Amino acid sequence: VRRLSMPTLFLWAEHDSLTPLSAVTRILSHCPQGELYVVKDAGHWPHVEKPEEVNQVVRDFFLS
């Protein structure tokens, strides 16, 4: 992760029971160009649970 020199989006779900938010915050601290977006009220599959929100976040990230 430390070698990533480009903007990187970390998309996480608030209620992901498989991979806790603490894991991504630890990873994010080592990624200088990292950006975190947390999907509220979603579990491990935010792209299925909230596809419109996830699609918009990804679009905004790549178009910014």
Secondary structure per residue as TSV (DSSP state, phi and psi in degrees):
chain	resnum	aa	ss	phi	psi
A	1	V	-	360.0	-35.2
A	2	R	T	-61.6	-24.7
A	3	R	T	-81.3	-11.0
A	4	L	-	-69.1	117.1
A	5	S	-	-109.3	-0.7
A	6	M	S	-104.3	159.4
A	7	P	-	-56.4	133.0
A	8	T	E	-131.1	127.6
A	9	L	E	-96.0	125.1
A	10	F	E	-105.6	111.9
A	11	L	E	-103.6	118.8
A	12	W	E	-127.0	160.2
A	13	A	E	-111.2	138.1
A	14	E	T	-56.3	-38.7
A	15	H	T	-112.9	35.7
A	16	D	-	-73.0	110.3
A	17	S	S	-83.9	-13.5
A	18	L	S	-86.9	-38.6
A	19	T	S	-131.7	106.1
A	20	P	-	-69.5	156.3
A	21	L	H	-58.6	-31.5
A	22	S	H	-60.2	-29.8
A	23	A	H	-66.4	-45.0
A	24	V	H	-72.7	-31.7
A	25	T	H	-67.5	-33.9
A	26	R	H	-67.7	-43.1
A	27	I	H	-64.9	-44.0
A	28	L	H	-59.4	-31.8
A	29	S	T	-65.5	-16.7
A	30	H	T	-104.6	3.9
A	31	C	-	-117.3	99.0
A	32	P	T	-60.4	-29.4
A	33	Q	T	-103.1	16.1
A	34	G	E	-77.4	143.7
A	35	E	E	-132.7	133.6
A	36	L	E	-108.4	133.9
A	37	Y	E	-127.2	126.6
A	38	V	E	-107.8	122.8
A	39	V	E	-82.8	116.7
A	40	K	T	-73.2	148.1
A	41	D	T	54.7	39.8
A	42	A	-	-133.4	153.5
A	43	G	-	-100.5	-143.1
A	44	H	S	-68.5	-17.3
A	45	W	-	-119.1	63.3
A	46	P	H	-62.5	-29.6
A	47	H	H	-68.0	-21.6
A	48	V	H	-93.5	-40.2
A	49	E	H	-73.6	-35.3
A	50	K	S	-139.4	63.5
A	51	P	H	-61.6	-36.6
A	52	E	H	-65.0	-44.5
A	53	E	H	-64.3	-46.8
A	54	V	H	-62.2	-45.3
A	55	N	H	-60.4	-40.7
A	56	Q	H	-66.4	-41.9
A	57	V	H	-62.6	-45.5
A	58	V	H	-64.6	-45.0
A	59	R	H	-57.9	-49.0
A	60	D	H	-60.7	-40.0
A	61	F	H	-63.4	-46.6
A	62	F	H	-75.8	-22.2
A	63	L	H	-94.2	-4.8
A	64	S	-	-88.1	360.0
